[in-house]
């Protein structure tokens, strides 16, 4: 055997021995949002099934604050060994780059892709006692009383704010934005009739409670969980699509083998009928497993879309 061959064999042996060690210990999944919220629910559902596929425990680490930036900062600094991953969202990898003047991380350079989990389109909600029973009713009321109808959101720069601003621009109606300190108080006031409408994801529990009514969904197809609710396209508003997507990323420098292994576990989880059922019940759309590179292309394509939403809203965060 030549010296080169011996060196090559030794290197190959070391690589082979190292690969299983990439993710043998417990995996930490960082979520930049509070426990119990929509993002946390998505992360926990995916983590449970991925853990089964990998044969390793996955622990959720909620790092809420600064619009998800605290979680992103922590994940970007984590050791890139496949044992730390993060829930990526339209906020962490889209909106925040435009909302904040400065970030302590780069959403593309400081992360590596794993895969897409699901998408949840926004749903237009009104109080169940509201006289507004269709999108056309809302538009007519807004045009008859400029500036008097209002929509609530979880705060300036929140997904509800940006969805409402996009709807306002596309339809040309004059409606007033009322920001709250979080989604929960906004939904409470909507159910009480103190707010006229909200555009939000994770709407199914509110609809099933009987306190809110859905007028339209901002997707290209009807939600399986709301088969009787039209899309905005069907309701006469062309080109209004807004949703929240969820995926997984790892710190930049994580070995490709680890990324592919995690992607495979995610794909196994997404093919599970029970997982699909639970996502549908939460108001999400079924998503086919997406490869590592395809997911990163999706993220890159969506970033300017998110930036445009922020520009239209005029929102800025400190």
Beta strands, then each sheet from edge to edge (+ up, - down):
strand 1: 27-31
strand 2: 58-62
strand 3: 84-89
strand 4: 111-121
strand 5: 123-127
strand 6: 150-153
strand 7: 176-179
strand 8: 198-200
strand 9: 212-217
strand 10: 243-251
sheet 1: 2+ 1+ 3+ 10- 4+
sheet 2: 8+ 5- 9+
sheet 3: 6+ 7+
end
